[in-house]
Amino acid sequence: MYMTQESAPPLPLVDASPARLARLRWVLTDIDDTLTLDGRLPAATYTALEALDAAGIAVIPVTGRPAGWCDAIARHWPVAAVVGENGALWYALDRQARRMLRWQAQPEAERRANRARLHTLAEQALHDVPGSAIAADQAFRLFDVAVDFCEDAGPLGFDAAERIAAIFQAGGAAAKVSSIHVNAWIGDWDKRAGIEALFAARFQPFAAVRDQVAFVGDSANDAPLFAAVPCSVGVANVAPFLPGMATPPAYITRAEGGAGFAEFADALLKARGTVEENAA
């Protein structure tokens, strides 16, 4: 699927209206190659997360990473919640009650049965695409199987990743290619569905507040939220994925990865300050 005439390429972030940025109350963000840079979380990114939180903006990572990571991030990062495994679950720490709130998209018995099917398909993928490997974080996953083609394995390139995804899809699973893994699951969810479940439970119905939400991402598996959120932002390394996106992000940063996220956070906070000064 390719961009149509109705789907214009993203504008530079500097062209975003300050008034539009100042309305934002939630920032949804991918993690790998969106908050990270060269596989690490830069100090500037974490500082940006802290600054957004201090300004009363709820930051919610939306990631393909596993449930185990989501628990740790929800506890220790300045975030309001975490949506993990491409929408299969969310975790939110109630800091006053000292209680972790958890939600999952599928009953436990069904989850376990589907995992067995996924592992069979994963074995086929490893056999048919030499050099691929089960992701190192697989032990911490509940719903999906992640096949590594670029983090610790390979790198094999996106042609290999698409072959891996096709094997899962032929076996009846959903499969999404991120910048490092192919994530596969059996169930009817994606990042957008996970966010809608979280907002319904913890905030307001997502459809009612979309104009107050931004999403920042970097790759093809972020497309459902690029389409769902009017103020969507791709960090600069999203560029290779744009030709295959039916709905690209509205804006693109100058910098890549975590530096691009920090660029966006700075623009948002400056816009809020400008609007508040003009209103005074």
ZADOFI-885705 format. One line per 10 residues: for each residue x, y, z of N, C-alpha, C. Coordinates in Angstrom, 1 decimal. Example, Ala and Ser with C-alpha at 12.3 -4.5 7.8 and 13.67 -1.06 7.14 Angstrom:
<pts>
13.2/-5.7/7.8/12.3/-4.5/7.8/13.2/-3.3/7.8 ~ 12.8/-2.2/7.1/13.7/-1.1/7.1/12.9/0.0/7.9 $
</pts>
This chain:
<pts>
0.9/-1.2/0.0/0.0/0.0/0.0/0.9/1.2/0.0 ~ 0.6/2.2/-0.8/1.4/3.4/-1.0/0.7/4.6/-0.7 ~ 1.4/5.7/-0.5/0.8/7.0/-0.3/0.0/7.4/-1.5 ~ -1.2/8.0/-1.3/-2.0/8.5/-2.3/-1.9/10.0/-2.4 ~ -2.6/10.6/-3.3/-2.6/12.0/-3.4/-3.2/12.6/-2.1 ~ -4.2/11.9/-1.5/-4.8/12.4/-0.3/-3.9/12.3/0.9 ~ -2.8/11.5/0.8/-1.9/11.3/1.9/-0.6/12.1/1.6 ~ -0.6/13.3/2.0/0.6/14.2/1.7/1.8/13.8/2.5 ~ 3.0/14.0/2.0/4.2/13.7/2.8/4.2/14.6/4.0 ~ 4.9/14.2/5.1/5.0/14.9/6.3/5.6/16.3/6.1 $
5.1/17.3/6.9/5.7/18.6/6.9/6.9/18.6/7.9 ~ 7.8/19.5/7.8/8.8/19.7/8.9/8.2/20.1/10.2 ~ 8.7/19.6/11.3/8.1/19.9/12.6/8.0/21.4/12.8 ~ 9.0/22.1/12.3/9.0/23.6/12.5/7.8/24.3/11.9 ~ 7.1/23.6/11.0/5.9/24.2/10.4/4.7/23.9/11.2 ~ 4.7/23.2/12.3/3.6/22.9/13.1/3.1/24.2/13.8 ~ 1.8/24.4/13.8/1.2/25.5/14.5/1.5/25.5/16.0 ~ 2.0/26.6/16.6/2.2/26.6/18.0/0.9/26.4/18.8 ~ -0.2/27.0/18.2/-1.5/26.8/18.9/-1.9/25.3/18.9 ~ -1.6/24.6/17.8/-1.9/23.2/17.8/-1.1/22.4/18.8 $
0.2/22.7/18.9/1.1/22.0/19.8/0.7/22.4/21.3 ~ 0.3/23.6/21.5/-0.1/24.0/22.9/-1.3/23.3/23.4 ~ -2.2/22.8/22.5/-3.4/22.1/23.0/-3.1/20.7/23.5 ~ -1.9/20.2/23.2/-1.7/18.8/23.5/-1.6/18.5/25.1 ~ -2.3/17.4/25.4/-2.3/17.0/26.8/-1.7/15.6/27.0 ~ -1.7/14.8/26.0/-1.1/13.5/26.0/-0.1/13.4/24.9 ~ 1.0/12.7/25.2/2.0/12.4/24.1/2.2/10.8/24.2 ~ 1.8/10.2/23.1/2.0/8.8/22.9/3.3/8.6/22.1 ~ 4.2/7.6/22.5/5.4/7.5/21.8/5.9/6.0/21.7 ~ 6.4/5.7/20.5/7.1/4.4/20.4/8.4/4.5/21.2 $
9.1/3.4/21.4/10.3/3.4/22.2/11.5/3.2/21.3 ~ 11.7/2.0/20.7/12.9/1.7/19.9/13.0/2.6/18.7 ~ 14.2/3.3/18.6/14.5/4.2/17.6/13.6/5.4/17.5 ~ 12.8/5.6/18.5/12.0/6.8/18.7/12.5/7.5/19.9 ~ 12.5/6.8/21.1/13.1/7.4/22.3/14.5/7.0/22.4 ~ 14.9/5.9/21.8/16.3/5.5/21.8/17.1/6.0/20.6 ~ 18.4/6.0/20.7/19.3/6.4/19.6/20.5/5.5/19.7 ~ 20.7/4.8/18.6/21.8/3.8/18.5/21.7/2.8/19.7 ~ 20.4/2.4/20.0/20.2/1.3/21.0/20.2/1.7/22.4 ~ 20.4/3.1/22.7/20.4/3.5/24.1/19.4/4.7/24.3 $
19.1/4.9/25.5/18.2/6.0/25.9/19.1/7.2/26.3 ~ 19.1/8.2/25.4/20.0/9.3/25.7/19.5/10.2/26.9 ~ 20.4/10.8/27.5/20.1/11.7/28.7/19.1/12.8/28.2 ~ 19.2/13.3/27.0/18.3/14.3/26.5/16.9/13.8/26.4 ~ 16.8/12.6/26.0/15.4/12.0/25.9/14.8/11.9/27.2 ~ 15.5/11.4/28.2/14.9/11.2/29.5/14.6/12.6/30.1 ~ 15.5/13.6/29.9/15.2/14.9/30.3/13.9/15.5/29.7 ~ 13.7/15.2/28.4/12.5/15.6/27.8/11.2/14.9/28.4 ~ 11.3/13.6/28.7/10.2/13.0/29.4/9.9/13.6/30.7 ~ 11.0/13.9/31.5/10.8/14.6/32.8/10.1/16.0/32.6 $
10.5/16.7/31.6/10.0/18.1/31.4/8.5/18.0/31.0 ~ 8.2/17.1/30.1/6.8/16.9/29.8/5.9/16.6/31.0 ~ 6.4/15.6/31.8/5.7/15.2/33.0/5.5/16.4/33.9 ~ 6.5/17.2/34.1/6.5/18.3/35.0/5.5/19.4/34.5 ~ 5.3/19.4/33.2/4.4/20.4/32.6/2.9/19.9/32.6 ~ 2.7/18.7/33.2/1.4/18.2/33.2/0.9/17.4/32.0 ~ 1.8/17.1/31.1/1.5/16.4/29.9/1.8/14.9/30.2 ~ 0.8/14.0/29.9/0.9/12.6/30.2/1.6/11.9/29.0 ~ 2.7/11.3/29.3/3.5/10.6/28.3/3.2/9.1/28.4 ~ 2.9/8.5/27.3/2.5/7.0/27.3/3.3/6.3/26.2 $
4.3/5.6/26.6/5.0/4.7/25.6/4.1/3.7/25.0 ~ 4.1/3.5/23.7/3.3/2.5/23.0/4.3/1.7/22.2 ~ 4.5/0.4/22.6/5.7/-0.3/22.1/5.4/-1.7/21.8 ~ 6.2/-2.3/21.0/6.2/-3.8/20.8/7.0/-4.5/21.8 ~ 7.6/-3.8/22.7/8.4/-4.5/23.7/7.5/-5.3/24.7 ~ 8.1/-6.2/25.5/7.3/-7.2/26.3/6.7/-6.7/27.5 ~ 5.8/-7.5/28.1/5.1/-7.1/29.3/6.1/-6.8/30.5 ~ 7.2/-7.6/30.6/8.1/-7.4/31.6/8.8/-6.1/31.6 ~ 9.1/-5.6/30.4/9.7/-4.3/30.2/8.6/-3.2/30.6 ~ 7.4/-3.4/30.2/6.3/-2.5/30.5/6.1/-2.3/32.0 $
6.2/-3.3/32.7/6.0/-3.2/34.2/7.1/-2.3/34.8 ~ 8.4/-2.5/34.3/9.5/-1.8/34.8/9.4/-0.3/34.4 ~ 9.0/-0.1/33.1/8.9/1.3/32.6/7.8/2.1/33.4 ~ 6.7/1.4/33.6/5.5/2.1/34.2/5.9/2.4/35.7 ~ 6.8/1.6/36.3/7.2/1.9/37.7/8.2/3.0/37.8 ~ 9.2/3.0/36.8/10.4/3.8/37.1/10.6/5.0/36.1 ~ 9.8/5.1/35.1/9.9/6.3/34.2/8.9/7.3/34.5 ~ 9.1/8.6/34.1/8.0/9.6/34.4/6.9/9.5/33.3 ~ 6.2/8.4/33.4/5.1/8.2/32.4/3.8/7.9/33.1 ~ 2.7/8.1/32.3/1.4/7.9/32.9/0.9/6.4/32.8 $
1.4/5.7/31.8/1.0/4.3/31.5/1.9/3.8/30.4 ~ 1.9/2.5/30.1/2.6/1.9/29.0/1.7/0.9/28.3 ~ 1.6/1.0/27.0/0.9/0.0/26.2/2.0/-0.8/25.5 ~ 1.9/-2.2/25.7/3.0/-3.0/25.3/2.5/-4.1/24.3 ~ 3.5/-4.8/23.8/3.3/-6.0/22.9/2.3/-5.6/21.8 ~ 2.5/-4.4/21.2/1.7/-3.9/20.1/0.2/-3.8/20.4 ~ -0.1/-3.4/21.6/-1.5/-3.2/21.9/-2.2/-4.3/22.7 ~ -1.5/-5.4/23.0/-2.1/-6.5/23.7/-2.3/-6.3/25.2 ~ -1.7/-5.3/25.8/-1.8/-5.0/27.2/-1.4/-3.6/27.5 ~ -1.9/-3.1/28.7/-1.4/-1.9/29.2/-1.1/-2.0/30.7 $
-0.2/-1.3/31.2/0.1/-1.2/32.6/0.2/0.3/33.0 ~ -0.4/0.6/34.2/-0.4/2.0/34.7/-0.2/1.9/36.2 ~ 0.8/2.6/36.7/1.0/2.6/38.2/0.2/3.7/38.8 ~ -0.6/3.3/39.8/-1.3/4.2/40.6/-0.4/4.5/41.8 ~ 0.3/5.7/41.7/1.4/6.0/42.6/0.9/6.3/44.0 ~ -0.3/6.8/44.1/-0.9/7.1/45.4/-1.3/5.8/46.2 ~ -1.9/4.9/45.4/-2.3/3.6/46.0/-1.2/2.6/46.0 ~ -0.1/2.9/45.4/1.1/2.0/45.3/0.6/0.6/44.7 ~ -0.1/0.7/43.5/-0.7/-0.5/42.9/-0.6/-0.4/41.4 ~ -0.1/-1.5/40.8/0.0/-1.5/39.4/-1.3/-2.0/38.8 $
-1.9/-1.2/37.9/-3.1/-1.6/37.2/-2.7/-2.3/35.9 ~ -3.4/-3.4/35.6/-3.0/-4.2/34.4/-4.3/-4.5/33.6 ~ -4.1/-4.5/32.3/-5.2/-5.0/31.4/-4.6/-5.8/30.3 ~ -5.3/-6.8/29.8/-4.9/-7.6/28.7/-6.0/-7.9/27.7 ~ -5.7/-8.0/26.4/-6.7/-8.1/25.4/-7.4/-9.4/25.2 ~ -6.8/-10.4/25.9/-7.3/-11.8/25.6/-7.3/-12.6/26.9 ~ -8.4/-13.5/27.1/-8.4/-14.3/28.3/-7.2/-15.2/28.3 ~ -6.8/-15.6/29.5/-5.6/-16.3/29.8/-5.5/-17.7/29.0 ~ -6.6/-18.4/29.1/-6.5/-19.7/28.4/-6.3/-19.6/26.9 ~ -7.0/-18.6/26.3/-6.8/-18.4/24.9/-5.4/-17.9/24.6 $
-4.9/-17.1/25.4/-3.5/-16.6/25.3/-2.5/-17.7/25.2 ~ -2.6/-18.7/26.2/-1.7/-19.8/26.2/-1.8/-20.7/25.0 ~ -3.0/-20.9/24.5/-3.2/-21.8/23.3/-2.6/-21.1/22.1 ~ -2.8/-19.8/22.0/-2.2/-19.1/20.8/-0.7/-19.0/20.9 ~ -0.1/-18.9/22.0/1.4/-18.9/22.1/2.0/-20.2/21.6 ~ 1.3/-21.3/21.8/1.8/-22.6/21.3/1.9/-22.6/19.8 ~ 0.8/-22.1/19.2/0.7/-22.0/17.7/1.8/-21.0/17.2 ~ 2.0/-19.9/17.9/3.0/-18.9/17.4/4.4/-19.5/17.5 ~ 4.7/-20.3/18.5/6.1/-20.9/18.6/6.3/-21.8/17.4 ~ 5.3/-22.6/17.0/5.5/-23.5/15.9/5.8/-22.6/14.6 $
5.1/-21.5/14.4/5.4/-20.7/13.2/6.8/-20.0/13.4 ~ 7.2/-19.7/14.6/8.5/-19.1/14.8/9.6/-20.1/14.4 ~ 9.4/-21.3/14.7/10.4/-22.3/14.3/10.6/-22.4/12.8 ~ 9.4/-22.3/12.1/9.5/-22.3/10.6/10.2/-21.1/10.1 ~ 9.9/-19.9/10.7/10.6/-18.7/10.3/12.1/-18.8/10.5 ~ 12.5/-19.3/11.6/14.0/-19.4/11.8/14.6/-20.3/10.8 ~ 13.9/-21.4/10.5/14.5/-22.3/9.5/14.5/-21.7/8.1 ~ 13.5/-21.0/7.7/13.4/-20.5/6.4/14.2/-19.2/6.1 ~ 14.5/-18.5/7.2/15.2/-17.2/7.1/16.5/-17.3/7.9 ~ 17.6/-18.0/7.4/18.8/-18.2/8.2/19.4/-16.8/8.7 $
19.9/-16.9/9.9/20.4/-15.7/10.5/19.5/-15.0/11.4 ~ 18.2/-15.3/11.3/17.2/-14.7/12.2/17.2/-15.5/13.6 ~ 16.7/-14.9/14.6/16.7/-15.5/15.9/15.5/-15.0/16.8 ~ 15.2/-15.8/17.7/14.2/-15.4/18.7/14.8/-14.2/19.5 ~ 14.0/-13.2/19.7/14.5/-12.0/20.3/14.9/-12.3/21.8 ~ 15.9/-11.6/22.2/16.5/-11.8/23.6/15.4/-11.5/24.6 ~ 14.5/-10.6/24.3/13.5/-10.3/25.4/12.2/-11.2/25.3 ~ 12.3/-12.3/24.6/11.1/-13.2/24.4/10.6/-13.8/25.8 ~ 11.6/-14.0/26.7/11.2/-14.6/28.0/10.2/-13.7/28.8 ~ 10.2/-12.4/28.4/9.4/-11.5/29.2/8.1/-11.1/28.5 $
7.7/-11.9/27.4/6.5/-11.6/26.6/5.4/-12.5/27.0 ~ 4.2/-12.0/26.9/3.0/-12.8/27.3/2.2/-13.2/26.0 ~ 2.1/-12.3/25.0/1.1/-12.5/23.9/1.8/-12.8/22.6 ~ 3.0/-12.2/22.3/3.5/-12.3/21.0/4.8/-13.1/21.0 ~ 5.3/-13.4/19.8/6.6/-13.9/19.6/7.4/-12.8/18.7 ~ 8.6/-12.5/19.2/9.4/-11.6/18.5/10.6/-12.3/17.8 ~ 10.7/-12.1/16.5/11.9/-12.6/15.8/12.8/-11.5/15.5 ~ 14.0/-11.7/15.9/15.1/-10.6/15.8/15.7/-10.7/14.4 ~ 15.7/-9.6/13.7/16.5/-9.6/12.4/17.6/-8.5/12.4 ~ 17.6/-7.6/13.5/18.5/-6.5/13.4/19.0/-6.0/14.8 $
18.5/-6.5/15.9/19.0/-6.0/17.2/20.2/-6.8/17.6 ~ 20.1/-8.1/17.9/21.3/-8.9/18.2/21.6/-9.8/17.0 ~ 20.6/-10.1/16.2/20.9/-10.9/15.0/21.2/-10.0/13.8 ~ 21.8/-10.7/12.8/22.0/-10.0/11.5/23.0/-8.8/11.6 ~ 22.6/-7.7/11.0/21.4/-7.3/10.5/21.1/-8.0/9.1 ~ 19.8/-8.3/9.0/19.4/-9.1/7.7/18.8/-8.2/6.7 ~ 18.2/-7.0/7.1/17.6/-6.1/6.2/16.1/-6.4/6.2 ~ 15.3/-5.4/5.6/13.9/-5.5/5.7/13.3/-6.5/4.7 ~ 14.0/-6.9/3.7/13.5/-8.0/2.8/13.3/-9.3/3.6 ~ 14.3/-9.6/4.4/14.3/-10.8/5.3/13.1/-10.6/6.3 $
13.0/-9.4/6.9/11.9/-9.2/7.8/10.6/-9.4/7.2 ~ 10.4/-9.0/6.0/9.1/-9.2/5.3/8.8/-10.7/5.1 ~ 9.9/-11.4/4.8/9.7/-12.9/4.6/9.3/-13.5/5.9 ~ 9.9/-13.1/7.0/9.5/-13.6/8.3/8.0/-13.3/8.6 ~ 7.6/-12.1/8.4/6.3/-11.7/8.6/5.3/-12.5/7.8 ~ 5.7/-12.8/6.5/4.8/-13.5/5.6/4.5/-14.9/6.1 ~ 5.6/-15.5/6.7/5.4/-16.9/7.3/4.3/-16.9/8.4 ~ 4.4/-15.9/9.3/3.4/-15.8/10.3/2.0/-15.6/9.8 ~ 1.9/-14.7/8.8/0.6/-14.3/8.2/0.0/-15.5/7.5 ~ 0.9/-16.3/6.8/0.3/-17.5/6.2/-0.2/-18.5/7.1 $
0.3/-18.5/8.4/-0.2/-19.4/9.4/-1.3/-18.8/10.2 ~ -1.9/-17.7/9.8/-3.1/-17.1/10.5/-2.8/-16.1/11.6 ~ -1.5/-15.7/11.7/-1.1/-14.7/12.7/-1.0/-13.3/12.1 ~ -1.2/-12.3/13.0/-0.8/-10.9/12.6/0.7/-10.8/12.8 ~ 1.3/-10.0/11.9/2.7/-9.7/12.1/3.1/-8.3/11.6 ~ 3.9/-7.6/12.4/4.3/-6.3/12.1/5.8/-6.2/12.2 ~ 6.4/-5.5/11.3/7.9/-5.3/11.2/8.2/-4.0/11.9 ~ 9.0/-4.0/12.9/9.6/-2.8/13.5/11.0/-2.6/13.0 ~ 11.7/-1.7/13.6/13.0/-1.4/13.1/14.0/-2.5/13.5 ~ 13.6/-3.4/14.4/14.6/-4.4/14.9/14.0/-5.8/14.9 $
12.6/-6.0/15.1/12.0/-7.3/15.3/10.8/-7.4/14.3 ~ 10.4/-8.7/14.1/9.1/-9.0/13.6/8.3/-9.5/14.7 ~ 7.2/-8.8/15.1/6.3/-9.2/16.2/5.1/-9.9/15.6 ~ 4.8/-11.0/16.1/3.6/-11.8/15.6/2.7/-12.2/16.8 ~ 1.4/-12.2/16.5/0.5/-12.5/17.5/-0.8/-13.1/16.9 ~ -1.6/-13.8/17.7/-2.9/-14.3/17.2/-4.0/-13.6/18.0 ~ -4.6/-12.6/17.4/-5.7/-11.8/18.1/-6.0/-10.6/17.3 ~ -7.0/-9.9/17.7/-7.5/-8.7/17.0/-7.2/-7.5/17.7 ~ -5.9/-7.1/17.7/-5.5/-5.8/18.3/-4.3/-5.3/17.5 ~ -4.1/-4.0/17.8/-2.9/-3.3/17.3/-2.6/-2.2/18.3 $
-1.6/-1.3/18.0/-1.3/-0.2/18.9/-2.5/0.7/19.2 ~ -3.3/1.0/18.1/-4.4/1.8/18.3/-5.4/1.2/19.2 ~ -5.7/-0.1/19.1/-6.7/-0.7/19.9/-6.3/-0.7/21.4 ~ -5.0/-0.9/21.6/-4.4/-0.8/23.0/-4.6/0.5/23.6 ~ -4.3/1.6/22.8/-4.5/2.9/23.3/-6.0/3.2/23.6 ~ -6.9/2.8/22.7/-8.3/3.0/23.0/-8.8/2.4/24.3 ~ -8.3/1.2/24.5/-8.6/0.5/25.8/-8.1/1.2/27.0 ~ -6.9/1.7/26.9/-6.3/2.5/28.0/-7.1/3.8/28.3 ~ -7.3/4.5/27.2/-8.0/5.8/27.4/-9.4/5.6/28.0 ~ -10.1/4.6/27.5/-11.5/4.3/28.0/-11.5/4.0/29.5 $
-10.4/3.3/30.0/-10.3/2.9/31.4/-9.8/4.0/32.3 ~ -8.8/4.8/31.8/-8.0/5.6/32.7/-8.2/7.1/32.4 ~ -8.7/7.5/31.3/-8.7/8.9/30.9/-10.1/9.3/30.4 ~ -10.2/9.6/29.1/-11.5/9.9/28.5/-11.5/9.0/27.2 ~ -12.7/8.8/26.6/-12.7/8.1/25.3/-11.8/8.7/24.3 ~ -11.0/7.9/23.7/-9.9/8.4/22.8/-10.5/9.3/21.7 ~ -11.6/8.9/21.1/-12.2/9.7/20.0/-12.5/11.1/20.4 ~ -12.8/11.3/21.7/-13.2/12.6/22.2/-12.1/13.6/22.4 ~ -10.8/13.1/22.5/-9.7/13.9/22.9/-8.5/13.8/21.9 ~ -8.8/13.3/20.7/-7.7/13.1/19.7/-7.0/14.3/19.4 $
-7.7/15.5/19.4/-7.0/16.7/19.1/-6.1/17.2/20.2 ~ -6.1/16.6/21.3/-5.2/16.9/22.4/-4.1/15.9/22.6 ~ -4.0/15.0/21.6/-3.0/13.9/21.6/-2.0/14.0/20.5 ~ -0.8/13.7/20.8/0.3/13.6/19.8/0.8/12.1/19.8 ~ 1.3/11.7/18.7/1.9/10.4/18.6/3.3/10.5/17.9 ~ 4.3/10.0/18.5/5.7/10.0/17.9/6.1/8.6/17.6 ~ 6.5/8.4/16.4/7.0/7.0/16.0/8.0/7.0/14.9 ~ 8.4/5.8/14.5/9.6/5.8/13.6/9.5/4.7/12.5 ~ 8.4/3.8/12.5/8.5/2.7/11.6/7.1/2.3/11.1 ~ 7.0/1.2/10.3/5.8/0.8/9.7/4.8/0.3/10.7 $
5.2/-0.3/11.8/4.2/-0.8/12.8/3.6/0.4/13.6 ~ 4.0/1.6/13.3/3.4/2.8/14.0/2.3/3.3/13.1 ~ 2.1/2.8/11.9/1.1/3.4/11.0/-0.3/3.5/11.6 ~ -0.9/2.5/12.4/-2.2/2.7/12.9/-2.4/3.9/13.7 ~ -1.3/4.3/14.5/-1.4/5.5/15.3/-1.1/6.8/14.5 ~ -0.3/6.7/13.4/-0.1/7.8/12.5/-1.5/8.2/11.9 ~ -2.3/7.1/11.6/-3.6/7.4/11.0/-4.6/7.8/12.1 ~ -4.5/7.4/13.3/-5.5/7.7/14.3/-5.3/9.1/15.0 ~ -4.1/9.6/15.0/-3.8/10.9/15.7/-3.5/12.0/14.7 ~ -4.3/13.0/14.7/-4.0/14.1/13.7/-2.6/14.8/13.9 $
-2.2/14.9/15.2/-0.9/15.5/15.4/0.1/14.4/15.6 ~ 0.5/13.7/14.5/1.4/12.6/14.5/2.8/13.1/14.0 ~ 3.8/12.6/14.6/5.2/13.0/14.3/6.1/11.8/14.1 ~ 6.8/11.8/13.0/7.8/10.8/12.7/9.2/11.4/13.0 ~ 10.0/10.7/13.8/11.4/11.1/13.9/12.1/10.9/12.6 ~ 13.2/11.6/12.3/13.8/11.6/11.0/14.0/10.2/10.4 ~ 14.3/9.2/11.2/14.6/7.9/10.7/13.3/7.1/10.2 ~ 12.2/7.8/10.2/11.0/7.2/9.6/11.0/7.3/8.1 ~ 11.9/8.1/7.6/11.9/8.4/6.1/11.9/7.2/5.2 ~ 12.7/6.1/5.5/12.7/4.9/4.6/11.4/4.2/4.6 $
10.5/4.4/5.6/9.2/3.7/5.6/8.1/4.4/5.0 ~ 8.3/5.7/4.7/7.2/6.5/4.2/6.6/6.0/2.9 ~ 7.4/5.5/1.9/6.7/5.1/0.7/5.7/4.0/0.8 ~ 5.8/3.2/1.9/4.9/2.1/2.1/3.7/2.4/3.0 ~ 3.6/3.6/3.5/2.6/4.0/4.4/1.4/4.6/3.7 ~ 0.2/4.1/4.0/-1.0/4.7/3.5/-1.3/6.1/4.1 ~ -0.9/6.1/5.4/-1.1/7.4/6.2/0.2/7.7/6.9 ~ 1.1/8.6/6.3/2.3/8.9/6.9/2.1/9.9/8.1 ~ 3.1/10.2/8.9/2.9/11.2/10.0/2.7/12.5/9.4 ~ 2.0/13.4/10.2/1.7/14.8/9.7/3.0/15.6/9.7 $
4.0/15.3/10.6/5.2/16.1/10.7/6.4/15.1/10.9 ~ 7.6/15.7/10.6/8.8/14.9/10.7/9.9/15.8/11.3 ~ 10.7/15.3/12.3/11.7/16.0/12.9/13.0/16.1/12.1 ~ 13.8/17.0/12.4/15.1/17.1/11.8/16.1/16.0/12.3 ~ 16.0/15.7/13.6/16.9/14.7/14.2/16.3/13.3/14.3 ~ 17.1/12.3/14.4/16.7/10.9/14.5/16.5/10.5/15.9 ~ 15.7/9.4/16.1/15.6/8.7/17.3/15.3/9.6/18.5 ~ 15.9/9.4/19.6/15.7/10.1/20.8/16.0/11.6/20.7 ~ 16.9/12.0/19.9/17.2/13.4/19.6/16.0/14.0/18.9 ~ 15.3/13.3/18.0/14.1/13.8/17.4/13.0/13.9/18.4 $
12.8/13.0/19.3/11.8/13.1/20.3/12.1/14.3/21.2 ~ 13.3/14.5/21.6/13.6/15.7/22.4/13.3/17.0/21.6 ~ 13.6/17.0/20.3/13.2/18.1/19.5/11.7/18.4/19.5 ~ 10.9/17.4/19.4/9.5/17.5/19.5/9.1/18.0/20.9 ~ 9.6/17.5/21.9/9.2/17.9/23.3/9.5/19.4/23.5 ~ 10.7/19.8/23.0/11.1/21.2/23.1/10.1/22.1/22.4 ~ 9.7/21.7/21.2/8.8/22.5/20.4/7.4/22.6/21.1 ~ 7.0/21.5/21.7/5.7/21.5/22.4/5.7/22.5/23.6 ~ 6.8/22.3/24.4/6.9/23.2/25.6/7.0/24.6/25.2 ~ 7.8/24.9/24.2/8.0/26.3/23.8/6.6/26.9/23.3 $
5.9/26.1/22.5/4.6/26.5/22.0/3.6/26.8/23.1 ~ 3.6/26.0/24.1/2.8/26.2/25.3/3.1/27.5/26.0 ~ 4.4/27.7/26.2/4.9/29.0/26.8/4.5/30.2/26.0 ~ 4.6/30.1/24.7/4.3/31.2/23.8/2.8/31.6/23.9 ~ 2.0/30.5/23.8/0.5/30.8/23.9/0.1/31.3/25.2 ~ 0.7/30.9/26.3/0.4/31.4/27.6/0.8/32.8/27.8 ~ 2.0/33.2/27.2/2.4/34.6/27.3/1.5/35.5/26.5 ~ 1.0/35.0/25.3/0.2/35.9/24.5/-1.2/36.0/25.2 ~ -1.6/35.0/26.0/-2.9/35.1/26.6/-2.9/36.0/27.9 ~ -1.7/36.2/28.4/-1.5/37.0/29.7/-1.8/38.5/29.5 $
</pts>
